[in-house]
Amino acid sequence: MGEERFERYLQSFEEEPPVSIRLNPEKMADDSWQIEEATPVPWCRGGYYLKQRPSFTMDPLLHAGCYYVQEAASMFLDEVLRQMHNAFVNHEPSAIRPLTSLDLCAAPGGKSTLLRAALPKDCVLYSNEPIRNRANILLENVTKWGYENHLVTNNYPKDYRKSKLMFDLILCDVPCSGEGMFRKDEATIREWSEQNVEKCWQLQRDIVDDAWACLNAGGLLIYSTCTFNTKENEENIRYFLQQYDDMEVVPIDIRPEWNITGSLLEGFHEAVYRFIPGITRSEGLFMCVLKKKTLPHPLPAREGSKKTPKGHKGKEESLLNTLSSPPSQGGDGGESLNLTYQQAIAYLRGEALVLPEGTPRGMVEVCFMGHPLGLMKNIGTRANNLYPKEWRIRTTHIPNDYEAILRHTEQNPD
């Protein structure tokens, strides 16, 4: 980092890490919603820094997928996508196929939900996580985010290569030594070792090798880590450029006031972007955008529905382990009922509720401030809770009052 940067980085350990959230544009587009004492994240649409860290677990709107708690640096992906939105468009937009995208190492889902919100609605996004328990967490967050054309898979990168599926955009947010999280998570300091750095940069090369084979000509691969060392960052990018003749780095326009650091590897001057605590208002991140040089011939638009038919798998997709969503957040066309804050927390804890007199029997979609939380089965004397057990709030404490993060100026949650 150099002496000056490193001193500023060390000073950041004496400061409180910034807290930031990113709004779901499909659920929070209404101008009547407000966030008190928040400032925008300059490189992300819908990203905000909060003044302090609230109790997110006790906010039903988080569980409803109205926003995602995410490091500000990770939101830089939105700026990349904003600048790259014309990368696949020619003078005959009707002749361009819907984009296919892949987030290859997606858990817990922050960058995947950002991708899904930023990409065209007819784009199909595969979000993959090799580790099963992490894939289940990814599935939960993707389900709550609530977008169509979004599949969650539990496979290794080599499985995608074997499947022969091809993509126009691939995000490789690869496993790393985690140096960028030292300020926020002391466990990452204890777990760090030079041996792990060596293991990581080799694994990262294997992942990109599988991903590059799945990328269409003219497509983009976004490489990112949450670590600082050049072995896992610049040296890997340099290796990729030497390894693949059809690879080039795509520069992103950034503003000086964002204080994003470029290459730290002597003699390497490609466009890379490093976020350093104490210099940028975030935790640590490294990102580089890579492109497959040769442009493809335009393909005709796909026939039929833009949405993947339920239960249908093509020959290639059938080779993958695709996870399905539990019946958690409505969409069955039944009765819809708004809950008070106390009722919403009780529901999220998995408790049965007594619904208002006159509520029809059968499946009922329960909401908080108009946003679906999930389903209950009303049997008359009570309503049985169908919220997935693994998603439930574990704490027995229920606050007396709703400490709102997002405030609706036209509704009273109590």
PAKOL-429008 format. One record per residue (C-alpha): residue in three letters; x, y, z. Coordinates in Angstrom, 2 decimals. Layout:
# residues N
  residu       xx       yy       zz
     ALA        X        Y        Z
...
END
This chain:
# residues 414
  residu       xx       yy       zz
     MET     0.00     0.00     0.00
     GLY     2.91     2.30     0.66
     GLU     3.59     3.98     4.00
     GLU     0.94     6.72     3.77
     ARG    -1.89     4.41     2.68
     PHE    -0.94     1.81     5.26
     GLU    -0.99     4.38     8.07
     ARG    -4.44     5.52     7.02
     TYR    -5.55     1.90     6.87
     LEU    -4.29     1.24    10.42
     GLN    -6.09     4.34    11.68
     SER    -9.36     2.93    10.33
     PHE    -9.25     0.24    13.03
     GLU    -9.95     3.00    15.57
     GLU   -13.12     3.98    13.69
     GLU   -16.54     2.37    13.54
     PRO   -17.01     0.49    10.25
     PRO   -19.61     2.14     8.00
     VAL   -23.05     0.53     7.81
     SER   -24.80     0.50     4.45
     ILE   -27.92    -0.93     2.85
     ARG   -29.17    -1.27    -0.71
     LEU   -32.86    -0.85    -1.54
     ASN   -34.83    -3.28    -3.68
     PRO   -36.01    -1.11    -6.60
     GLU   -39.02    -3.37    -7.29
     LYS   -40.32    -2.98    -3.72
     MET   -39.07     0.45    -2.61
     ALA   -39.50     2.59    -5.71
     ASP   -42.30     4.63    -4.11
     ASP   -41.09     8.16    -3.27
     SER   -43.11     8.10    -0.03
     TRP   -40.42     5.92     1.59
     GLN   -37.68     7.74     3.51
     ILE   -34.45     6.78     5.28
     GLU   -33.63     9.12     8.14
     GLU   -30.11    10.51     8.48
     ALA   -28.77     8.47     5.56
     THR   -26.32     9.51     2.85
     PRO   -26.14     7.94    -0.63
     VAL   -23.40     5.52    -1.61
     PRO   -22.07     7.46    -4.62
     TRP   -21.33     4.46    -6.87
     CYS   -24.63     2.61    -6.36
     ARG   -28.22     3.45    -7.20
     GLY   -30.33     2.82    -4.09
     GLY   -27.29     2.38    -1.82
     TYR   -27.20     4.31     1.48
     TYR   -24.89     4.74     4.44
     LEU   -26.73     4.67     7.77
     LYS   -25.71     6.83    10.72
     GLN   -25.47     3.80    13.02
     ARG   -26.06     0.05    12.94
     PRO   -29.67    -0.77    13.87
     SER   -31.10    -4.16    14.85
     PHE   -31.70    -5.42    11.31
     THR   -33.02    -8.78    12.54
     MET   -35.97    -7.04    14.16
     ASP   -37.04    -5.21    11.01
     PRO   -39.75    -7.13     9.10
     LEU   -38.96    -5.14     5.95
     LEU   -35.52    -6.78     5.82
     HIS   -37.17   -10.21     5.89
     ALA   -39.61    -9.04     3.21
     GLY   -36.67    -8.32     0.87
     CYS   -37.19    -4.56     0.79
     TYR   -33.47    -3.95     1.26
     TYR   -30.20    -5.83     1.64
     VAL   -27.46    -5.09     4.18
     GLN   -24.27    -4.89     2.10
     GLU   -20.77    -3.45     2.27
     ALA   -20.56    -0.24     0.25
     ALA   -17.50    -1.46    -1.68
     SER   -19.42    -4.47    -2.99
     MET   -22.00    -2.07    -4.40
     PHE   -19.37    -0.81    -6.87
     LEU   -20.70    -3.64    -9.04
     ASP   -23.70    -1.38    -9.77
     GLU   -21.45     1.31   -11.24
     VAL   -19.71    -1.31   -13.38
     LEU   -23.03    -2.59   -14.71
     ARG   -24.30     0.93   -15.32
     GLN   -21.28     1.69   -17.50
     MET   -21.39    -1.68   -19.24
     HIS   -25.12    -1.67   -20.07
     ASN   -24.44    -1.08   -23.78
     ALA   -21.82    -3.82   -24.04
     PHE   -24.21    -6.29   -25.70
     VAL   -26.39    -3.89   -27.72
     ASN   -25.95    -3.20   -31.45
     HIS   -28.02    -1.25   -33.94
     GLU   -30.65    -4.00   -34.05
     PRO   -31.76    -4.50   -30.45
     SER   -34.59    -6.82   -31.50
     ALA   -32.02    -9.28   -32.84
     ILE   -30.15    -9.60   -29.55
     ARG   -30.97   -12.62   -27.41
     PRO   -31.88   -12.06   -23.75
     LEU   -28.73   -11.92   -21.64
     THR   -27.69   -14.98   -19.69
     SER   -25.66   -14.29   -16.57
     LEU   -23.90   -16.34   -13.93
     ASP   -22.75   -15.49   -10.41
     LEU   -20.39   -18.40    -9.88
     CYS   -19.55   -17.98    -6.16
     ALA   -22.70   -16.22    -5.04
     ALA   -23.40   -16.86    -1.32
     PRO   -24.69   -15.16     0.71
     GLY   -26.29   -13.26    -2.18
     GLY   -25.43    -9.58    -1.92
     LYS   -23.88    -9.23    -5.36
     SER   -26.44   -11.62    -6.87
     THR   -29.41    -9.58    -5.71
     LEU   -27.66    -6.46    -7.00
     LEU   -27.08    -8.16   -10.36
     ARG   -30.68    -9.31   -10.63
     ALA   -32.02    -5.82    -9.89
     ALA   -29.62    -4.10   -12.31
     LEU   -29.92    -6.48   -15.27
     PRO   -32.78    -6.41   -17.82
     LYS   -35.86    -8.26   -16.62
     ASP   -35.67   -10.80   -19.45
     CYS   -32.10   -11.70   -18.50
     VAL   -31.78   -15.11   -16.84
     LEU   -29.41   -15.12   -13.86
     TYR   -27.93   -18.29   -12.40
     SER   -26.60   -17.81    -8.85
     ASN   -24.35   -20.66    -7.80
     GLU   -22.75   -21.74    -4.53
     PRO   -20.73   -24.99    -4.21
     ILE   -21.17   -25.40    -0.42
     ARG   -24.65   -26.74     0.37
     ASN   -25.39   -24.88     3.63
     ARG   -24.22   -21.62     2.05
     ALA   -26.34   -22.38    -1.03
     ASN   -29.40   -22.59     1.24
     ILE   -28.62   -19.14     2.65
     LEU   -28.25   -17.88    -0.91
     LEU   -31.62   -19.40    -1.81
     GLU   -33.26   -17.64     1.13
     ASN   -31.93   -14.23     0.13
     VAL   -32.76   -14.71    -3.56
     THR   -36.29   -15.83    -2.69
     LYS   -36.88   -12.83    -0.46
     TRP   -35.50   -10.47    -3.10
     GLY   -38.37   -11.71    -5.23
     TYR   -37.34   -11.52    -8.91
     GLU   -38.26   -13.85   -11.75
     ASN   -35.70   -15.45   -14.09
     HIS   -33.36   -16.11   -11.13
     LEU   -32.17   -19.65   -10.44
     VAL   -30.06   -20.90    -7.53
     THR   -27.70   -23.83    -8.08
     ASN   -25.39   -25.89    -5.87
     ASN   -22.50   -26.95    -8.08
     TYR   -18.76   -26.59    -8.55
     PRO   -17.43   -24.34   -11.34
     LYS   -16.24   -27.43   -13.25
     ASP   -19.88   -28.63   -13.35
     TYR   -20.87   -25.50   -15.27
     ARG   -18.04   -26.12   -17.69
     LYS   -19.25   -29.70   -18.22
     SER   -22.84   -28.50   -18.73
     LYS   -21.84   -26.51   -21.86
     LEU   -24.09   -23.64   -20.76
     MET   -22.78   -20.33   -22.10
     PHE   -23.16   -16.88   -20.56
     ASP   -22.85   -13.26   -21.61
     LEU   -21.88   -12.05   -18.14
     ILE   -20.09   -13.98   -15.37
     LEU   -19.25   -12.69   -11.92
     CYS   -16.37   -14.47   -10.16
     ASP   -16.40   -13.12    -6.61
     VAL   -13.85   -15.75    -5.72
     PRO   -12.99   -17.25    -2.30
     CYS   -10.03   -15.35    -0.87
     SER    -7.88   -14.83     2.22
     GLY   -10.25   -12.10     3.47
     GLU    -7.77    -9.36     4.32
     GLY   -10.33    -6.72     3.38
     MET   -12.54    -7.83     6.30
     PHE    -9.84    -7.51     9.02
     ARG   -11.38    -4.33    10.45
     LYS   -14.89    -5.71    10.57
     ASP   -14.28    -9.33    11.56
     GLU   -11.42   -10.26    13.91
     ALA   -11.91   -13.94    13.09
     THR   -10.47   -13.32     9.62
     ILE    -7.23   -12.13    11.25
     ARG    -6.92   -15.32    13.29
     GLU    -7.65   -17.48    10.25
     TRP    -5.19   -15.71     7.93
     SER    -1.94   -17.41     6.92
     GLU     0.55   -17.25     4.08
     GLN    -0.35   -20.84     3.28
     ASN    -3.97   -19.85     2.82
     VAL    -2.97   -17.04     0.46
     GLU    -1.05   -19.58    -1.63
     LYS    -4.06   -21.91    -1.63
     CYS    -6.43   -19.11    -2.57
     TRP    -4.61   -17.69    -5.61
     GLN    -4.33   -21.16    -7.12
     LEU    -8.02   -21.92    -6.50
     GLN    -8.95   -18.55    -8.01
     ARG    -7.11   -19.41   -11.22
     ASP    -8.95   -22.72   -11.47
     ILE   -12.32   -20.98   -11.01
     VAL   -11.62   -18.37   -13.68
     ASP   -10.37   -21.08   -16.03
     ASP   -13.73   -22.87   -15.76
     ALA   -15.64   -19.59   -16.01
     TRP   -13.77   -18.37   -19.10
     ALA   -14.77   -21.56   -20.92
     CYS   -18.43   -20.69   -20.19
     LEU   -18.24   -17.08   -21.43
     ASN   -19.62   -16.13   -24.82
     ALA   -17.38   -14.20   -27.20
     GLY   -17.91   -10.51   -26.51
     GLY   -19.01   -11.29   -22.96
     LEU   -17.78    -9.84   -19.66
     LEU   -16.19   -11.55   -16.68
     ILE   -16.05    -9.50   -13.48
     TYR   -13.32   -10.67   -11.10
     SER   -13.42    -9.62    -7.46
     THR   -11.98   -10.46    -4.05
     CYS   -12.22    -8.97    -0.57
     THR    -8.47    -9.10     0.01
     PHE    -5.49    -6.77    -0.50
     ASN    -2.43    -8.79    -1.54
     THR    -1.33    -8.66    -5.17
     LYS    -0.99   -12.46    -5.45
     GLU    -4.76   -12.87    -5.38
     ASN    -5.41    -9.68    -7.33
     GLU    -3.03    -8.00    -9.79
     GLU    -0.79   -11.04   -10.21
     ASN    -3.81   -13.18   -11.03
     ILE    -5.08   -10.63   -13.55
     ARG    -1.63   -10.51   -15.15
     TYR    -1.61   -14.32   -15.33
     PHE    -5.05   -14.40   -16.95
     LEU    -4.01   -11.89   -19.59
     GLN    -0.95   -13.98   -20.41
     GLN    -2.98   -17.19   -20.43
     TYR    -5.87   -16.09   -22.67
     ASP    -5.20   -14.38   -26.00
     ASP    -8.84   -13.30   -26.27
     MET    -8.91   -11.45   -22.92
     GLU    -8.68    -7.71   -22.36
     VAL    -9.26    -5.42   -19.39
     VAL   -12.19    -2.99   -19.57
     PRO   -11.64     0.35   -17.76
     ILE   -14.36     1.91   -15.61
     ASP   -14.73     5.68   -15.17
     ILE   -14.38     6.64   -11.50
     ARG   -14.39     9.96    -9.66
     PRO   -11.39    11.21    -7.67
     GLU   -13.50    11.90    -4.58
     TRP   -14.34     8.18    -4.29
     ASN   -10.68     7.56    -3.31
     ILE   -10.45     4.22    -5.11
     THR    -6.89     2.88    -5.38
     GLY    -5.50     1.44    -8.61
     SER    -2.80    -1.17    -9.16
     LEU    -0.30    -1.78    -6.35
     LEU     1.86    -4.15    -8.41
     GLU     5.01    -2.54    -9.76
     GLY     5.04    -2.48   -13.56
     PHE     1.37    -3.48   -13.84
     HIS    -0.83    -0.63   -15.04
     GLU    -4.11    -2.25   -16.10
     ALA    -7.40    -0.80   -14.86
     VAL    -8.10    -2.41   -11.48
     TYR   -10.03    -0.99    -8.52
     ARG    -9.12    -1.46    -4.85
     PHE   -11.14    -0.20    -1.88
     ILE    -9.10     0.29     1.30
     PRO   -10.70     1.12     4.70
     GLY    -9.56     4.52     5.90
     ILE    -9.17     5.68     2.30
     THR   -12.50     4.69     0.80
     ARG   -15.65     4.64     2.94
     SER   -16.02     0.88     2.96
     GLU   -14.38    -2.39     3.82
     GLY   -11.79    -3.91     1.47
     LEU   -12.51    -4.99    -2.11
     PHE   -10.64    -5.57    -5.37
     MET   -12.37    -5.65    -8.76
     CYS   -11.39    -5.93   -12.41
     VAL   -13.60    -6.20   -15.53
     LEU   -12.44    -8.58   -18.26
     LYS   -13.85    -9.02   -21.76
     LYS   -13.68   -11.79   -24.35
     LYS   -12.54    -9.88   -27.40
     THR   -14.30   -11.46   -30.39
     LEU   -17.87   -10.24   -30.79
     PRO   -20.47   -12.89   -31.64
     HIS   -22.93   -12.75   -34.52
     PRO   -26.32   -11.51   -33.27
     LEU   -28.68   -14.34   -32.43
     PRO   -32.47   -14.23   -32.79
     ALA   -34.52   -13.59   -29.68
     ARG   -35.67   -16.69   -27.89
     GLU   -39.14   -17.90   -28.73
     GLY   -41.94   -18.32   -26.22
     SER   -42.12   -17.06   -22.67
     LYS   -39.25   -15.08   -21.22
     LYS   -39.78   -16.83   -17.92
     THR   -38.31   -20.29   -17.45
     PRO   -41.30   -22.68   -17.27
     LYS   -41.83   -24.13   -13.80
     GLY   -40.31   -27.57   -13.45
     HIS   -38.68   -27.43   -16.89
     LYS   -35.02   -28.16   -17.41
     GLY   -33.15   -28.12   -20.68
     LYS   -30.55   -30.73   -21.47
     GLU   -27.69   -28.58   -20.21
     GLU   -29.48   -27.34   -17.10
     SER   -30.45   -30.89   -16.14
     LEU   -26.77   -31.56   -15.45
     LEU   -26.84   -28.97   -12.64
     ASN   -28.19   -29.22    -9.13
     THR   -30.86   -26.50    -9.18
     LEU   -32.45   -25.59    -5.85
     SER   -36.13   -24.69    -5.61
     SER   -37.71   -22.02    -3.47
     PRO   -39.99   -22.91    -0.51
     PRO   -43.52   -21.45    -0.44
     SER   -42.46   -18.49     1.67
     GLN   -43.70   -15.23     0.29
     GLY   -47.08   -15.46    -1.29
     GLY   -47.83   -15.40    -4.99
     ASP   -50.74   -17.93    -4.78
     GLY   -53.48   -15.39    -5.40
     GLY   -55.20   -15.96    -2.01
     GLU   -56.24   -13.62     0.78
     SER   -53.73   -10.93     1.82
     LEU   -53.58    -9.51     5.33
     ASN   -51.46    -6.74     6.89
     LEU   -49.92    -7.51    10.30
     THR   -48.96    -5.13    13.08
     TYR   -45.30    -4.96    14.07
     GLN   -45.81    -7.26    17.06
     GLN   -47.68    -9.77    14.92
     ALA   -45.03    -9.62    12.18
     ILE   -42.21   -10.42    14.61
     ALA   -44.27   -13.26    16.11
     TYR   -44.82   -14.61    12.59
     LEU   -41.11   -14.40    11.76
     ARG   -40.42   -16.37    14.95
     GLY   -42.69   -19.15    13.67
     GLU   -45.61   -18.62    16.02
     ALA   -49.26   -19.33    15.25
     LEU   -51.52   -16.26    15.13
     VAL   -55.18   -15.52    15.65
     LEU   -56.27   -13.57    12.58
     PRO   -59.10   -11.02    12.58
     GLU   -62.65   -12.30    12.60
     GLY   -63.96   -12.72     9.09
     THR   -60.62   -13.76     7.59
     PRO   -61.38   -16.54     5.08
     ARG   -60.13   -20.00     5.91
     GLY   -57.30   -21.49     3.92
     MET   -54.07   -19.96     2.68
     VAL   -53.47   -16.35     3.71
     GLU   -50.58   -14.15     2.62
     VAL   -49.42   -12.04     5.57
     CYS   -47.72    -8.69     4.99
     PHE   -46.04    -5.89     6.88
     MET   -46.67    -2.37     5.62
     GLY   -47.96    -3.90     2.38
     HIS   -44.93    -6.13     1.73
     PRO   -45.43    -9.93     1.80
     LEU   -43.64   -11.88     4.53
     GLY   -45.00   -15.34     3.79
     LEU   -47.98   -17.67     4.14
     MET   -50.24   -18.94     6.92
     LYS   -53.04   -21.50     6.86
     ASN   -56.09   -20.14     8.62
     ILE   -58.12   -22.94    10.24
     GLY   -60.51   -20.64    12.10
     THR   -59.46   -20.67    15.75
     ARG   -55.87   -19.94    14.74
     ALA   -53.63   -19.64    11.70
     ASN   -50.77   -22.12    11.34
     ASN   -47.38   -20.66    10.49
     LEU   -45.83   -21.78     7.18
     TYR   -42.68   -19.64     7.41
     PRO   -39.66   -21.93     6.75
     LYS   -38.11   -23.12    10.02
     GLU   -34.56   -22.39     8.90
     TRP   -35.46   -18.74     8.24
     ARG   -37.05   -18.00    11.59
     ILE   -35.82   -15.40    14.08
     ARG   -34.22   -17.25    16.98
     THR   -34.34   -14.56    19.68
     THR   -37.21   -14.54    22.20
     HIS   -36.98   -10.77    22.68
     ILE   -39.59    -8.65    20.94
     PRO   -39.11    -4.85    21.08
     ASN   -42.10    -2.86    22.28
     ASP   -41.79    -0.35    19.46
     TYR   -40.81    -0.60    15.81
     GLU   -37.45     1.09    15.24
     ALA   -37.98     1.81    11.58
     ILE   -35.06     1.96     9.19
     LEU   -37.29     2.77     6.23
     ARG   -40.21     5.02     7.04
     HIS   -43.41     5.25     5.01
     THR   -44.84     8.72     5.37
     GLU   -48.39     7.51     4.71
     GLN   -48.61     4.49     7.01
     ASN   -48.32     3.70    10.71
     PRO   -46.78     0.23    11.30
     ASP   -48.20     0.08    14.84
END
